[in-house]
Amino acid sequence: MLEFKFDTQLLIEGHDLDEDAINDYFCENFKGDCLLAVGDDELIKIHYHTNEPWKVLEYCASLGEIYDVVIENMERQEQGLQG
């Protein structure tokens, strides 16, 4: 069984985005692993494994417009089912 069930990926488009601040916020406020928050001040790519993807979406939506949202259930994938 996986510790963190959902692979959460999305893009954030906005102004004055700060990947370091986003990274710090994730580390301080969310439980998960495999964090990737990269980009520039207008576009950030997020990849994160968590059990609470809705919290990630809520936070990211507060920073700008979110799109290309993908949430996959890795436990189902591990069992050979569609995620």
C-alpha distances in whole Angstrom, upper triangle without the diagonal:
4,7,9,9,12,14,18,21,25,28,30,34,36,39,39,35,34,31,31,31,28,26,27,27,23,23,25,23,20,16,15,15,17,20,22,26,29,32,35,37,37,34,30,27,24,20,17,14,13,13,16,18,21,22,22,24,26,27,28,30,32,33,34,33,30,29,27,24,21,18,15,12,10,7,10,12,9,10,14,15,17,15
4,5,6,9,11,14,18,21,25,27,31,33,35,35,31,30,27,27,28,25,22,24,23,20,19,21,20,17,13,11,11,13,16,19,22,25,28,32,33,33,30,26,23,20,17,14,10,10,10,14,15,18,19,19,21,23,24,24,27,29,29,31,30,27,26,24,21,18,15,13,10,8,7,10,11,9,11,14,15,16,14
4,6,10,12,14,18,21,24,26,30,32,34,33,30,28,25,25,25,22,20,21,20,17,16,18,17,14,10,8,9,12,14,18,20,24,27,30,32,32,29,25,23,19,16,13,9,8,8,12,14,17,17,17,20,22,22,22,25,27,27,29,29,26,26,25,22,19,16,14,12,10,10,13,14,13,15,18,18,19,16
4,6,8,10,14,17,21,22,26,28,30,30,26,25,22,23,23,20,18,19,18,14,15,17,15,11,8,6,7,10,12,15,18,21,24,27,29,29,26,22,19,16,13,9,6,5,5,9,10,14,14,13,16,18,18,19,22,23,24,26,25,22,22,21,18,15,12,11,9,8,9,12,13,12,15,17,17,17,14
4,7,10,13,16,20,22,26,28,31,31,27,27,24,25,25,21,20,22,20,17,17,19,17,14,11,9,10,12,14,16,19,22,25,28,30,29,26,23,20,16,13,10,7,6,5,9,9,13,14,14,16,18,19,19,21,24,24,25,25,21,21,19,16,13,10,8,6,6,6,9,10,10,12,15,14,14,10
4,6,10,13,16,19,22,25,28,28,24,24,21,23,23,19,18,20,19,15,17,19,17,13,12,9,10,11,12,14,16,19,22,25,27,26,23,19,16,13,10,8,5,5,6,8,7,10,12,11,12,15,16,16,18,21,21,22,21,18,17,16,12,10,6,5,5,6,8,10,10,12,14,15,14,13,9
4,7,10,14,16,20,23,26,26,22,22,19,21,21,18,16,19,18,14,16,19,17,14,13,10,10,9,10,11,14,16,19,22,24,23,20,17,13,10,7,6,5,7,9,10,8,12,13,11,12,16,16,15,17,20,20,21,20,16,15,13,11,8,6,5,7,7,10,11,11,12,15,16,15,13,9
4,7,11,13,16,19,22,23,19,19,17,19,19,15,15,17,16,13,15,18,16,13,13,10,11,10,10,10,12,14,17,20,21,20,17,14,11,8,6,5,6,7,10,9,6,9,11,8,9,12,13,12,14,17,17,17,16,12,12,11,8,6,5,7,9,10,13,14,14,16,19,19,18,15,12
4,7,10,14,17,20,20,17,17,15,17,18,14,14,17,16,14,16,19,17,15,15,13,13,11,10,9,10,12,14,17,18,17,13,11,8,5,4,7,9,11,13,13,9,12,13,10,9,13,13,11,13,16,15,15,14,10,9,8,6,5,6,9,12,13,16,17,16,18,21,21,19,17,13
4,7,10,13,16,18,14,16,14,17,17,13,14,17,16,14,17,20,18,16,17,16,16,14,12,11,10,11,12,15,16,14,10,8,6,5,7,9,12,14,16,14,11,12,13,10,8,12,12,9,10,13,13,12,10,7,6,5,4,6,9,12,15,16,20,20,19,22,24,24,22,19,16
4,7,10,13,15,12,13,12,16,16,13,14,17,16,15,18,20,19,18,20,18,18,16,14,11,9,10,9,11,12,10,7,6,5,6,9,12,15,17,19,18,14,15,15,12,10,13,12,9,10,13,11,9,8,6,5,6,7,10,12,15,19,20,23,24,23,25,28,27,26,23,20
4,6,10,11,9,11,11,14,14,11,13,16,15,14,18,19,18,18,20,19,19,18,15,13,10,10,9,10,10,8,6,5,7,8,11,14,17,18,20,18,15,15,15,11,10,12,10,7,8,10,7,6,6,5,7,9,10,13,15,18,21,23,26,27,26,28,31,30,29,26,23
4,7,10,8,11,12,16,15,13,16,18,17,17,21,22,21,21,24,23,23,21,18,16,13,12,10,10,9,6,5,7,9,11,15,17,21,22,24,22,18,18,18,15,13,14,13,10,9,11,8,5,5,6,8,11,12,16,18,22,25,26,30,30,29,32,34,34,32,29,26
4,7,6,10,12,15,14,13,16,18,17,18,21,22,21,22,25,24,24,23,20,18,14,14,11,10,7,5,6,9,12,14,17,19,23,24,26,23,20,20,19,16,15,15,13,10,10,10,7,5,6,9,11,14,16,19,21,25,28,29,32,33,32,35,37,37,35,32,29
4,6,9,12,15,14,13,17,18,17,19,22,23,22,23,26,26,26,25,21,19,15,14,12,9,6,5,8,10,14,16,20,22,25,26,28,26,23,22,21,19,18,17,15,13,13,12,8,8,10,13,15,18,19,22,25,28,31,32,35,36,35,38,40,40,39,36,33
4,6,10,12,11,12,15,16,16,18,20,21,21,22,25,25,25,24,20,18,14,13,11,8,5,6,9,11,14,16,20,22,25,26,28,26,24,23,21,19,19,18,16,13,14,13,9,10,13,15,18,20,21,24,26,29,32,33,36,37,36,38,41,41,40,37,34
4,6,9,8,8,11,13,13,14,17,18,18,19,22,22,21,20,17,15,11,10,9,7,4,6,7,7,11,12,16,18,21,22,25,23,20,20,18,16,16,16,13,11,12,11,7,8,11,13,15,17,18,21,22,25,28,29,32,33,33,34,37,37,36,34,30
4,5,5,6,9,10,11,12,14,16,16,18,20,20,20,19,15,13,9,9,8,7,6,9,9,8,11,12,15,17,20,21,24,23,21,21,19,16,17,17,14,12,14,13,10,12,15,15,18,19,20,22,23,26,28,29,32,33,32,34,37,37,36,34,31
4,6,5,6,9,10,11,12,14,15,16,18,17,16,15,11,9,6,6,7,7,8,10,9,7,9,10,12,14,17,19,22,21,19,20,18,14,16,17,13,12,15,14,11,13,15,15,17,18,18,20,21,23,25,25,29,30,29,30,34,34,34,31,28
4,5,5,6,9,10,11,12,14,15,17,17,16,15,12,11,8,9,10,10,11,14,13,11,12,12,14,15,18,19,23,21,20,21,19,16,18,18,15,14,17,16,13,16,19,18,20,21,21,22,23,25,27,27,30,32,31,32,35,36,35,33,30
4,5,5,6,9,10,11,12,14,17,17,17,17,13,13,10,11,12,12,11,14,14,12,14,13,15,15,18,19,22,20,19,20,17,14,16,16,12,12,15,14,11,14,17,17,20,21,21,22,23,25,27,27,30,32,32,32,36,36,36,34,30
4,5,5,6,9,10,10,11,14,14,14,14,10,10,7,9,11,12,11,13,12,9,11,9,12,12,15,16,18,17,15,16,13,11,13,13,9,9,12,11,9,12,15,14,17,18,17,19,19,22,23,24,27,29,28,29,32,33,32,30,27
4,5,5,6,9,10,10,13,12,12,11,8,8,6,9,11,13,14,16,14,11,11,9,11,11,13,14,18,17,16,17,15,12,14,15,12,11,15,15,13,16,18,16,19,19,18,19,19,21,23,22,25,27,27,27,31,32,31,29,26
4,5,5,6,9,10,12,13,13,14,11,11,10,12,15,16,16,18,17,14,15,13,14,13,16,16,19,17,17,18,15,13,16,16,13,13,17,16,14,17,20,19,22,23,21,22,22,24,25,25,27,30,29,30,33,34,34,32,28
4,5,5,6,8,11,12,13,14,11,12,11,14,16,17,16,18,17,14,15,13,14,13,15,14,17,15,15,15,12,10,13,13,9,10,14,13,12,15,18,17,20,21,19,21,20,22,23,24,26,29,28,29,32,33,33,31,27
4,6,5,5,8,9,10,11,8,10,9,13,16,17,17,19,17,14,13,10,11,9,11,11,13,12,12,13,10,8,12,12,9,10,14,13,13,16,18,16,19,19,17,18,17,19,20,20,22,25,25,25,28,30,29,27,24
4,6,6,8,8,9,11,9,11,11,15,18,19,20,21,20,16,16,13,13,11,12,12,14,14,14,16,13,12,15,16,13,14,18,17,16,20,22,20,22,23,20,21,19,21,21,21,23,26,26,26,29,31,30,29,25
4,6,8,11,12,14,12,15,14,17,20,21,21,23,22,19,19,16,16,14,15,14,16,15,15,16,13,12,16,16,13,15,18,17,17,20,22,21,24,25,22,23,21,23,24,24,25,28,28,28,31,33,33,32,28
4,7,10,12,15,13,15,15,18,21,22,22,23,21,18,18,15,16,13,14,12,13,11,13,13,9,10,13,12,10,13,15,15,15,19,21,19,22,23,20,21,19,21,21,22,23,26,27,27,30,32,31,29,26
4,6,9,12,10,13,14,17,20,22,22,23,21,18,17,13,13,10,10,8,9,8,10,11,8,8,12,12,10,12,15,15,16,19,20,18,20,21,18,18,16,18,18,18,20,22,23,23,26,28,27,26,22
4,7,11,10,14,15,19,22,24,25,26,23,20,19,15,13,10,9,6,8,8,10,12,10,10,14,15,14,15,18,19,19,22,23,21,22,22,19,18,16,17,16,16,17,20,21,21,23,26,25,24,21
4,7,8,11,13,17,20,23,24,25,22,18,16,13,11,7,5,4,7,9,10,13,11,10,14,16,15,15,19,20,20,22,23,20,21,20,17,16,14,14,14,13,15,18,18,18,21,23,22,22,18
4,6,9,12,15,19,22,23,24,21,18,15,12,9,6,5,7,10,12,12,16,14,12,16,18,17,17,20,21,21,23,23,21,21,20,18,16,15,15,15,13,15,18,18,17,21,22,22,22,18
4,6,10,13,16,20,22,22,19,16,13,10,7,6,6,9,13,14,13,17,16,14,16,19,18,17,20,22,21,22,23,20,20,19,17,15,14,14,15,13,16,18,17,17,21,22,22,21,18
4,6,10,13,16,18,19,16,12,10,7,6,5,7,10,13,14,13,16,14,11,14,16,15,14,17,18,17,19,20,17,18,17,15,15,14,15,16,15,18,21,19,20,23,24,24,23,19
4,6,10,13,15,16,13,10,7,6,5,6,10,12,16,16,14,17,16,13,15,17,15,13,17,18,16,17,18,16,16,15,14,14,15,16,18,17,20,22,21,22,25,25,25,24,20
4,7,10,12,13,10,6,6,5,7,9,12,14,18,17,15,17,16,12,13,16,13,11,14,15,13,14,15,13,15,15,14,15,16,18,20,20,23,25,23,25,28,28,28,26,22
4,7,10,11,8,5,5,7,9,12,15,18,21,21,18,20,19,15,16,18,16,13,16,17,14,15,16,14,15,15,16,17,18,20,23,22,26,27,26,27,30,30,30,28,24
4,7,8,6,4,6,9,12,15,19,21,24,23,20,22,21,17,17,19,17,14,16,17,14,14,15,14,15,15,16,18,20,22,25,25,29,30,28,30,33,32,32,29,26
4,6,6,6,9,12,15,18,22,24,27,25,23,24,22,19,19,20,18,15,17,17,13,13,15,15,16,17,18,21,23,25,28,29,32,33,32,33,37,36,35,33,30
4,6,8,11,14,17,20,23,25,28,26,23,23,22,19,19,19,17,14,15,15,11,11,13,14,16,18,19,22,24,27,30,30,34,35,34,36,39,38,37,35,32
4,7,10,13,17,20,23,25,27,25,22,22,21,18,17,18,16,13,14,14,10,9,10,12,13,15,17,20,22,26,29,30,33,34,33,35,38,37,36,33,30
4,7,10,13,16,20,22,25,23,20,20,20,16,15,17,15,12,13,14,11,9,10,10,11,12,14,17,19,22,25,26,30,30,29,31,34,33,32,29,26
4,6,10,13,17,18,21,20,17,18,17,13,13,15,13,10,12,13,10,10,11,10,11,12,12,15,17,19,22,23,27,28,26,28,31,31,30,27,24
4,7,10,14,16,19,18,15,17,16,13,13,15,14,10,13,15,13,12,12,10,10,10,10,12,14,16,19,20,23,24,23,24,28,27,26,24,21
4,7,10,12,15,15,12,14,13,9,10,13,12,9,12,14,12,13,13,10,11,10,9,10,11,14,16,17,20,22,20,22,25,25,24,22,19
4,7,10,13,13,11,14,14,10,11,15,14,12,15,17,16,16,16,13,13,12,10,9,10,11,14,13,17,18,17,18,22,22,21,19,16
4,6,10,10,9,12,12,9,11,14,13,12,15,17,17,18,18,15,15,14,12,11,10,11,12,12,15,17,16,17,20,21,21,19,15
4,7,9,8,12,12,10,13,15,15,15,18,20,20,21,21,17,18,16,14,12,9,9,10,9,12,14,14,14,17,19,18,17,13
4,5,6,10,9,9,11,14,14,14,17,19,19,21,21,18,18,18,14,13,10,10,10,10,12,15,15,16,18,20,19,18,14
4,6,9,9,10,12,14,15,16,18,20,21,23,22,19,20,19,16,14,11,11,10,10,11,14,15,16,18,20,18,18,14
4,5,6,7,9,10,12,13,15,16,18,20,20,17,18,18,14,14,11,12,11,13,14,16,18,19,21,22,21,19,16
4,5,5,6,9,10,11,12,14,16,17,16,13,14,14,11,10,7,10,11,13,15,16,17,19,21,22,20,18,14
4,5,5,6,9,10,10,12,15,16,15,13,14,15,11,12,10,13,13,16,18,19,20,22,23,24,22,20,17
4,5,5,6,9,10,11,13,15,15,13,15,17,13,14,12,15,16,18,19,21,22,24,26,27,25,23,20
4,6,5,6,8,10,11,13,13,11,13,14,11,12,11,14,15,17,19,21,21,23,25,26,24,22,19
4,6,5,6,9,10,11,10,8,10,12,9,11,10,14,16,18,20,21,22,24,26,26,24,22,18
4,6,5,6,9,11,11,10,12,15,12,14,14,17,19,21,23,24,25,27,29,30,28,25,22
4,5,5,7,9,11,10,13,16,13,16,15,19,20,22,24,26,26,28,30,31,29,27,23
4,5,5,7,8,7,10,12,11,13,14,17,20,21,24,25,25,27,30,30,28,26,22
4,5,5,6,6,9,12,11,14,15,19,21,23,26,27,27,29,31,32,30,27,23
4,6,8,9,13,16,15,18,18,22,24,26,29,30,30,32,34,35,33,30,27
4,7,9,12,15,15,18,19,22,25,27,29,30,30,32,35,35,33,31,27
4,6,10,13,13,17,19,22,25,27,30,31,30,33,35,35,33,30,27
4,7,10,11,15,17,21,24,26,29,29,29,31,34,33,31,28,25
4,7,7,11,13,17,20,22,25,25,25,28,30,29,27,24,21
4,5,9,12,15,19,21,24,24,23,26,28,27,25,22,19
4,6,10,13,16,18,22,21,20,23,25,24,22,19,16
4,7,10,13,16,19,18,18,21,23,22,20,17,14
4,6,10,12,15,15,14,17,19,18,16,13,10
4,7,9,12,12,12,15,17,17,15,12,8
4,6,9,9,8,11,13,13,11,9,5
4,6,6,7,9,10,11,9,8,5
4,5,5,6,9,10,9,9,6
4,5,5,6,9,9,10,8
4,5,5,6,5,6,5
4,5,5,5,6,5
4,5,7,9,9
4,6,9,9
4,7,9
4,6
4
